[in-house]
């Protein structure tokens, strides 16, 4: 499912126009991104939680040359599925 498919599904289930569904989806995604940038956890009860994880600096290897390179630390978005979502998939 891609973004357009999701907008179509929201439009059908909520009985709203595709334009309104697109704006609602965009607003939701912007809100989640904004919260993650601030370091907050976004929890959707029954669905799951979005949070920011941290990767430590580590040594890597350039596959082309074989040289050792330093990979810097990074913040990465993560998602942890909630119990209800996990149970739904069984």
Rosetta blueprint (number, residue, H / E / L):
1 X L
2 X L
3 X H
4 X H
5 X H
6 X H
7 X H
8 X H
9 X H
10 X H
11 X H
12 X H
13 X H
14 X H
15 X L
16 X L
17 X L
18 X H
19 X H
20 X H
21 X H
22 X H
23 X H
24 X H
25 X H
26 X H
27 X H
28 X H
29 X H
30 X H
31 X H
32 X H
33 X H
34 X H
35 X H
36 X H
37 X H
38 X L
39 X L
40 X L
41 X L
42 X E
43 X E
44 X E
45 X L
46 X L
47 X L
48 X E
49 X E
50 X E
51 X E
52 X E
53 X E
54 X E
55 X E
56 X L
57 X L
58 X E
59 X E
60 X E
61 X E
62 X L
63 X L
64 X L
65 X L
66 X L
67 X L
68 X E
69 X E
70 X E
71 X E
72 X L
73 X L
74 X E
75 X E
76 X E
77 X E
78 X E
79 X E
80 X E
81 X E
82 X L
83 X H
84 X H
85 X H
86 X H
87 X H
88 X H
89 X L
90 X L
